[in-house]
Amino acid sequence: MATLAGDTVPDVFFKAASATGNDPTGADWGPLVKACLDELGPVEGCNLGFLYITDALAEHATSIVTLLRGVTGIRDWAGTVGIGVCANDEEFFDQPAISVMAARLPPDSFRLFPVISGDLEPLRRMAGGWLDKHGASLALVHADPRHQDLAGLVTTLADSTSGFLVGGLSASRSEFPQFTIPGNTATMVSGPVGDGGVSGVLFAPTLAVATGLSQGCTPIGPIRTITAAEENVILEIDGRPALEVFKEDIGEILARDLRRVSGYIFAGLPIRGSDTADYLVRDLIAIDPRAGWISIAHRVQSGQPILFTRRDQQSAEADMRRMLANLKKRVKTTPKGAIYVSCIARGPSLFGDGSQEVAMIRETFGDIPLAGFFASGEISHNRLYGYTGVLTLFL
């Protein structure tokens, strides 16, 4: 978690809306956008838009953002595509849906940057002078999961901007659009939609914000130490066969039938130096009962700490409420707007129907304008996460 303090700007204003359609192909996207705009209403003076669409609409991304720019007069838009999206008090999955939030911010309090796939020159060209003058306390970013070194790119971006990153990886069964620098900017000729790397919007320290991270899992054993490993295969933990320790931590019932651990038990990799006992959750890939090793979806090495975690509705809800309660203690005013990025493995598949995640947010902070999406990975600070929810509040 992080609180990024700045002087509250009285002119800050947010307004959010959503719409969904019945055509599963998303071809009838025009009326869908119009319905969203009708719900949004007048946005006079707003100068930044957040846009999230479900993947049924991905091929129409350029047309959608172009229409929104023309009707609202808002030039700058940031966002991406998700398997699901959320807005205000609703979550939408597996249907054509759009989530829009318009913001009125001081003109110098934010700066968009185009897709970066390795070379940081596009960032320096578009935002270098702005960063030198204002600095960035926060960056809302969207990333293409197909990038070969996404973790390294996220770390590099965090280091180069000195900002606290929040956001997520696009989630789609088709295209992976990101809404970014508008096409009439001289340095961006490909239009207001891109893909292939990381794009987003930087926020100056004068804009007060607070962020929170909710893990979708609960630790079920002590923090242990990997004592032998090859690539992503863990051979020994605490000097014993890895599978032996794993069975001990998950308990006798699960240990008798290891087929039951899939999708329920995960590896947790504690983050060194974290003052919040933070850890990265990674999938179990394989178990070899004969050789006694386990394999996880992350490269590991000897001497690295590890723990095992459980993911179910009860533990995920408890941690979500813990995160919200901690944020509530730190936030002394009603937030003006919020961005929420959650994992596609959460949502209805974990919490059930009824838009439970945004319902918990609104129980805590009231009917604040909110937009967001369900991602294939989440970003907080300078790392990639899984099975988490990342909430950003604009104060």
C-alpha positions in Angstrom: 0.0 0.0 0.0 1.0 3.6 -0.4 -0.4 7.0 0.3 0.9 9.7 -2.1 0.1 13.0 -0.5 -0.4 16.3 -2.2 -2.5 19.4 -1.6 -6.1 18.7 -2.3 -7.2 20.5 -5.5 -10.7 22.0 -5.0 -11.4 22.1 -8.7 -11.0 18.3 -9.2 -14.1 16.6 -10.4 -15.0 13.1 -11.6 -18.0 11.6 -13.3 -18.5 7.9 -14.4 -21.0 5.9 -16.5 -21.3 2.5 -18.2 -23.4 0.7 -20.7 -23.8 -2.8 -22.0 -25.4 -4.4 -25.0 -27.0 -7.7 -26.1 -25.1 -8.3 -29.3 -22.3 -10.8 -28.3 -20.2 -9.8 -31.4 -20.0 -6.1 -30.3 -20.7 -5.0 -33.9 -23.5 -2.7 -32.7 -21.1 -0.6 -30.7 -22.5 2.8 -31.7 -25.8 2.7 -29.7 -23.7 1.3 -26.8 -21.4 4.3 -26.7 -24.4 6.6 -27.1 -26.2 5.0 -24.1 -23.0 5.5 -22.0 -22.7 9.1 -23.0 -26.4 9.7 -22.2 -25.8 8.3 -18.7 -22.6 10.3 -18.3 -24.3 13.6 -19.2 -22.5 17.0 -19.6 -18.8 16.9 -18.9 -18.0 20.6 -19.6 -14.5 21.5 -18.4 -13.3 17.8 -18.2 -9.9 17.3 -19.7 -9.0 13.6 -19.1 -11.0 10.5 -19.8 -10.6 6.9 -18.6 -12.0 4.2 -20.9 -12.3 0.5 -20.4 -14.1 -1.9 -22.8 -14.7 -5.6 -22.8 -12.9 -7.7 -25.4 -16.1 -8.1 -27.5 -15.5 -4.5 -28.5 -11.7 -4.7 -28.9 -11.7 -4.5 -32.7 -13.8 -1.2 -32.5 -11.4 0.5 -30.0 -10.3 3.2 -32.4 -13.9 4.0 -33.5 -15.1 4.1 -29.9 -12.4 6.5 -28.5 -12.7 8.7 -31.6 -16.5 9.1 -31.1 -15.9 9.8 -27.4 -13.3 12.5 -28.2 -15.6 14.1 -30.6 -18.8 14.2 -28.5 -17.2 15.0 -25.1 -14.5 17.4 -26.3 -12.0 15.5 -24.1 -8.8 14.9 -26.1 -6.8 12.8 -23.7 -8.0 9.2 -22.9 -6.3 6.4 -21.0 -7.4 2.8 -20.6 -7.5 -0.6 -22.2 -9.5 -3.8 -22.7 -10.5 -6.4 -20.2 -12.5 -9.6 -20.0 -14.7 -7.6 -17.7 -15.1 -3.9 -16.8 -16.6 -2.1 -13.8 -18.2 1.3 -13.4 -19.8 2.8 -10.3 -21.7 0.0 -8.7 -21.7 -2.6 -11.5 -19.4 -5.2 -13.0 -19.8 -6.6 -16.5 -18.3 -9.9 -17.8 -18.5 -11.7 -21.1 -20.7 -9.2 -22.8 -20.1 -6.0 -24.8 -19.7 -3.3 -22.2 -18.0 0.1 -21.8 -16.9 1.9 -18.7 -16.1 5.6 -18.9 -15.0 8.2 -16.4 -14.4 11.9 -17.1 -12.2 14.0 -15.0 -11.6 17.7 -14.6 -8.0 18.2 -13.4 -5.6 21.2 -13.3 -4.0 21.1 -16.8 -0.4 20.7 -15.5 -1.4 18.0 -13.0 -1.2 15.1 -15.5 0.6 14.0 -18.7 -0.1 11.1 -21.0 2.7 9.0 -22.5 2.6 6.7 -25.6 3.3 3.0 -25.7 6.8 2.1 -24.6 8.1 -1.3 -25.6 11.7 -0.9 -24.5 13.3 2.3 -25.5 12.2 5.1 -23.2 12.6 7.8 -25.9 8.8 8.1 -26.5 8.4 8.9 -22.8 11.2 11.4 -22.7 9.9 13.1 -25.9 6.3 13.4 -24.6 6.8 13.9 -20.9 10.4 14.6 -20.2 10.0 18.3 -19.8 6.9 17.9 -17.8 8.6 15.4 -15.4 11.5 17.7 -15.0 9.2 20.5 -14.0 6.5 18.7 -11.9 7.7 15.2 -11.1 5.3 12.3 -10.9 4.0 10.8 -7.7 1.6 8.3 -9.5 1.3 6.7 -12.9 -1.8 4.8 -14.0 -0.4 2.3 -16.6 -1.8 -0.4 -18.9 0.4 -3.1 -20.3 0.3 -5.7 -23.1 0.7 -9.2 -21.6 2.4 -10.4 -24.8 5.5 -8.3 -24.1 8.5 -10.6 -23.6 10.0 -8.7 -20.6 7.1 -7.0 -19.1 8.3 -7.2 -15.5 11.6 -5.5 -16.5 9.8 -2.8 -18.5 7.5 -2.0 -15.5 10.5 -1.8 -13.2 12.3 0.5 -15.6 9.3 2.7 -16.0 8.9 3.1 -12.3 12.6 3.9 -11.8 12.7 6.4 -14.7 9.6 8.4 -13.6 10.1 7.9 -9.8 6.4 7.4 -9.7 4.3 4.8 -7.9 2.7 2.6 -10.6 -0.8 1.3 -10.5 -2.8 -0.5 -13.3 -2.9 -3.8 -15.0 -2.4 -6.0 -18.1 -4.9 -6.0 -20.9 -7.1 -9.1 -20.9 -8.6 -10.2 -24.2 -9.4 -13.1 -26.4 -8.8 -11.1 -29.5 -6.9 -7.7 -29.7 -5.1 -5.8 -26.9 -5.7 -2.1 -27.5 -4.5 0.6 -25.2 -5.9 4.1 -25.2 -3.1 6.6 -25.2 -1.7 9.7 -26.8 -4.1 11.3 -29.3 -3.4 11.0 -33.0 -3.2 14.8 -33.6 0.0 15.0 -31.5 3.0 15.5 -33.7 5.0 12.8 -32.0 2.3 10.1 -32.2 1.1 9.5 -35.8 -0.5 6.1 -35.2 -3.7 7.4 -33.5 -5.1 7.3 -30.0 -4.9 3.5 -29.8 -1.7 1.4 -29.5 -0.4 -1.9 -28.1 2.7 -3.9 -27.6 4.1 -2.4 -24.4 3.1 0.0 -21.6 1.3 3.3 -21.8 -0.5 5.5 -19.4 -0.8 8.8 -17.6 1.5 10.4 -15.1 0.1 12.5 -12.2 1.9 15.3 -10.4 2.4 15.4 -6.6 -0.1 18.3 -6.4 -2.9 15.8 -7.0 -3.7 14.0 -3.8 -4.2 10.2 -4.2 -4.1 7.0 -2.1 -3.7 3.4 -3.3 -4.3 0.0 -1.8 -3.5 -3.6 -2.8 -5.7 -6.6 -1.8 -4.3 -10.0 -2.2 -6.7 -12.7 -3.3 -5.0 -15.3 -1.1 -4.3 -16.0 2.6 -1.0 -17.6 3.8 -1.5 -21.1 5.2 2.0 -21.8 6.5 5.2 -20.1 7.7 7.7 -18.3 5.5 10.3 -20.9 4.5 13.5 -20.9 2.5 14.2 -22.5 -0.9 17.4 -24.4 -0.4 17.7 -26.0 -3.9 16.1 -25.0 -7.2 16.6 -25.1 -10.9 14.8 -22.4 -13.0 11.2 -22.6 -11.8 11.5 -26.0 -10.2 11.8 -26.1 -6.4 13.8 -29.2 -5.3 14.2 -28.5 -1.6 12.7 -26.2 1.0 14.4 -25.8 4.4 16.8 -28.6 3.4 14.0 -31.1 2.9 12.2 -32.4 -0.3 10.0 -29.6 -1.5 6.9 -31.8 -1.8 7.3 -33.0 1.7 7.2 -29.5 3.1 4.4 -28.6 0.7 2.2 -31.4 2.0 3.0 -30.5 5.6 1.8 -26.9 5.1 -1.4 -27.7 3.1 -2.6 -30.2 5.6 -3.4 -33.9 5.6 -6.7 -33.8 3.7 -5.3 -32.0 0.7 -2.0 -33.9 0.9 -3.9 -37.2 0.4 -5.3 -36.0 -3.0 -3.0 -33.4 -4.6 -5.4 -33.0 -7.6 -7.5 -30.8 -5.3 -4.8 -28.1 -4.9 -5.2 -26.8 -8.5 -6.7 -23.4 -8.4 -6.9 -23.4 -4.6 -3.3 -23.5 -3.4 -0.6 -21.2 -4.7 3.0 -20.2 -4.0 3.7 -16.9 -2.4 7.1 -15.2 -2.9 7.7 -12.6 -0.1 9.1 -9.3 -1.3 12.3 -8.4 0.4 12.3 -5.2 2.3 8.5 -4.8 2.2 7.1 -3.1 5.3 3.6 -4.6 4.7 4.6 -8.3 4.5 3.8 -8.2 0.8 4.2 -11.2 -1.5 3.8 -12.2 -5.1 1.3 -15.0 -5.8 2.3 -17.5 -8.5 0.5 -20.6 -9.9 1.7 -24.1 -9.2 2.6 -25.7 -12.6 3.5 -29.3 -11.8 4.2 -31.7 -8.9 6.4 -34.8 -9.2 5.4 -37.2 -6.4 8.3 -39.6 -7.2 11.1 -37.0 -7.3 9.5 -34.8 -4.6 9.7 -31.5 -6.4 7.2 -28.8 -7.3 7.2 -26.3 -10.1 5.8 -22.8 -10.0 5.2 -20.0 -12.6 8.2 -18.0 -11.6 12.0 -18.4 -11.8 13.4 -19.0 -8.3 16.7 -19.5 -6.7 18.3 -21.0 -3.6 18.0 -18.8 -0.5 14.8 -17.2 -1.7 11.9 -17.1 0.8 8.6 -18.9 0.0 5.2 -19.6 1.6 2.0 -21.3 0.5 -1.3 -19.6 0.2 -5.0 -20.5 -0.1 -7.5 -18.7 -2.4 -11.2 -18.9 -1.7 -14.1 -16.4 -1.4 -13.8 -16.1 2.4 -10.1 -15.3 2.5 -10.3 -12.9 -0.5 -13.3 -11.0 0.9 -11.5 -10.7 4.3 -8.4 -9.3 2.7 -10.4 -6.9 0.6 -12.2 -5.6 3.6 -8.8 -5.3 5.4 -7.4 -3.2 2.6 -10.4 -1.0 2.4 -10.4 -0.4 6.2 -6.7 0.6 6.1 -7.4 3.0 3.3 -10.4 4.5 5.1 -8.2 5.2 8.1 -5.6 7.0 5.9 -8.1 9.0 3.8 -9.6 11.9 5.7 -12.0 13.1 3.0 -14.6 11.6 0.6 -12.7 10.5 -2.6 -13.7 12.4 -5.7 -13.1 9.4 -8.0 -11.6 5.9 -8.1 -9.9 3.5 -10.5 -10.1 -0.2 -9.6 -8.1 -2.9 -11.4 -8.9 -6.5 -10.4 -7.8 -9.9 -11.6 -10.0 -11.8 -14.1 -9.7 -14.8 -11.6 -11.6 -12.6 -9.1 -14.9 -11.0 -10.0 -17.9 -13.4 -10.1 -15.7 -16.5 -10.3 -14.4 -15.8 -6.8 -16.9 -13.5 -5.2 -20.1 -14.7 -6.9 -22.7 -12.6 -8.7 -23.8 -9.2 -7.6 -20.8 -7.0 -8.4 -19.4 -7.8 -4.9 -16.0 -6.1 -5.3 -17.3 -2.7 -6.2 -20.1 -3.1 -3.7 -17.5 -3.4 -0.9 -15.7 -0.3 -2.2 -18.9 1.7 -2.1 -19.8 0.4 1.4 -16.6 1.9 2.6 -16.4 5.1 0.6 -19.9 5.8 -0.6 -21.3 6.4 -4.1 -18.0 7.7 -5.6 -17.5 7.8 -9.4 -15.5 4.6 -10.3 -14.1 3.0 -13.4 -11.9 0.0 -14.0 -11.4 -3.4 -15.6 -10.5 -7.0 -14.9 -7.0 -7.7 -16.0 -4.7 -10.6 -16.8 -2.2 -9.3 -14.2 -2.1 -6.3 -11.9 0.6 -3.6 -11.4 1.4 -2.0 -8.1 4.5 0.1 -7.3 7.1 -1.5 -9.6 5.9 -5.1 -9.7 3.5 -7.5 -11.5 0.9 -9.2 -9.4 -1.7 -11.9 -9.8 -5.1 -12.5 -8.1 -5.0 -9.1 -6.6 -7.2 -5.9 -6.6 -5.6 -2.5 -6.9 -7.7 0.5 -5.8 -6.6 4.1 -6.5 -8.5 7.0 -4.9 -8.4 10.6 -6.2 -8.9 12.9 -3.2 
